[in-house]
Amino acid sequence: MLETPDGRYIVVRGRLWRRQRPDLAGPVRDRLVHDLMDARRAVKAGRRAGDEAAIARARAAVDAAKHGLGERGPVWWTDGAPDLNRRLVGNTGYAAWYENEADHRSGDG
């Protein structure tokens, strides 16, 4: 997993995704991750059953867990930097860093 130097994002297929808040206590983080996984399973079960109300409830639970983890909602950093979540890394201030990382990784073969 490639993480930006400031620890705010991971890069997946060239796109930035906001990381979890680093200041979450272990038990809180573990509970939220557990809740997130339960909610994702509930979305799948709702889809399988064709239950739109269950899907909506499960998606709301996914959203709540992601907000708690800091992956959605207000940014967890305090320096005023904008949220670049879901943006292509090449279109952000991380572009040069990412290109350098890609150059280094291509030789790992």
C-alpha positions as CSV (number, residue, x, y, z in Angstrom):
1,M,0.0,0.0,0.0
2,L,1.4,3.4,-1.0
3,E,0.9,6.1,1.5
4,T,1.5,9.8,0.9
5,P,4.4,11.3,2.8
6,D,2.1,13.3,5.1
7,G,0.1,10.1,5.9
8,R,-3.3,11.6,4.8
9,Y,-4.0,9.4,1.9
10,I,-3.3,6.0,0.3
11,V,-3.0,5.7,-3.4
12,V,-5.1,3.0,-5.2
13,R,-4.9,2.8,-9.0
14,G,-3.6,6.3,-9.2
15,R,-6.3,7.8,-7.0
16,L,-6.0,9.3,-3.5
17,W,-8.2,7.8,-0.8
18,R,-8.3,9.5,2.7
19,R,-6.8,7.4,5.5
20,Q,-8.2,6.7,8.9
21,R,-7.6,9.3,11.6
22,P,-4.2,8.4,13.2
23,D,-5.4,9.7,16.6
24,L,-8.1,7.1,17.1
25,A,-7.6,4.9,20.1
26,G,-7.1,1.2,19.2
27,P,-10.4,0.0,20.7
28,V,-12.4,2.8,19.0
29,R,-10.8,2.2,15.7
30,D,-11.3,-1.6,16.0
31,R,-15.0,-1.1,16.8
32,L,-15.5,1.2,13.9
33,V,-13.7,-1.1,11.5
34,H,-15.9,-4.0,12.8
35,D,-19.0,-1.9,12.3
36,L,-17.9,-1.0,8.8
37,M,-17.3,-4.6,7.8
38,D,-20.7,-5.6,9.3
39,A,-22.4,-2.8,7.3
40,R,-20.7,-3.8,4.1
41,R,-21.9,-7.4,4.6
42,A,-25.4,-6.0,5.3
43,V,-25.3,-4.1,2.0
44,K,-24.4,-7.3,0.2
45,A,-27.1,-9.3,2.0
46,G,-29.7,-6.5,1.1
47,R,-28.7,-6.7,-2.5
48,R,-29.0,-10.4,-2.6
49,A,-32.5,-10.2,-1.0
50,G,-33.5,-7.3,-3.2
51,D,-34.4,-5.3,-0.1
52,E,-34.0,-1.7,-0.9
53,A,-34.8,-0.5,2.7
54,A,-32.1,-2.9,4.1
55,I,-29.6,-1.6,1.5
56,A,-30.4,2.0,2.5
57,R,-29.9,1.2,6.2
58,A,-26.7,-0.6,5.6
59,R,-25.3,2.2,3.4
60,A,-26.1,4.6,6.2
61,A,-24.2,2.4,8.6
62,V,-21.2,2.3,6.2
63,D,-21.3,6.1,6.0
64,A,-21.4,6.5,9.8
65,A,-18.5,4.1,10.3
66,K,-16.4,5.9,7.6
67,H,-17.2,9.3,9.2
68,G,-16.1,7.9,12.6
69,L,-12.9,6.6,11.1
70,G,-12.2,10.0,9.4
71,E,-12.4,8.6,5.9
72,R,-15.4,10.9,5.2
73,G,-16.7,14.1,6.5
74,P,-14.5,16.9,7.9
75,V,-10.8,16.4,7.4
76,W,-8.9,15.3,10.5
77,W,-5.8,17.4,9.9
78,T,-5.6,20.9,11.2
79,D,-3.3,22.8,8.8
80,G,-6.1,24.0,6.5
81,A,-5.0,21.8,3.6
82,P,-7.9,20.9,1.2
83,D,-9.3,17.4,1.0
84,L,-8.2,15.7,-2.1
85,N,-10.0,12.5,-1.5
86,R,-10.8,10.5,-4.7
87,R,-8.8,12.8,-6.9
88,L,-6.3,11.5,-9.4
89,V,-2.9,11.8,-7.7
90,G,-1.4,13.2,-10.9
91,N,-3.7,16.2,-10.7
92,T,-2.7,17.2,-7.2
93,G,0.3,18.5,-5.3
94,Y,1.4,14.9,-4.8
95,A,2.1,14.4,-8.6
96,A,5.9,14.8,-8.5
97,W,6.1,12.6,-5.4
98,Y,3.9,9.9,-7.0
99,E,5.9,10.0,-10.3
100,N,9.1,9.5,-8.3
101,E,7.5,6.6,-6.4
102,A,6.4,5.0,-9.6
103,D,9.9,5.3,-11.0
104,H,11.3,3.5,-8.0
105,R,8.7,0.8,-7.9
106,S,9.1,0.0,-11.6
107,G,12.5,-1.4,-10.9
108,D,11.3,-3.7,-8.1
109,G,10.3,-6.5,-10.6
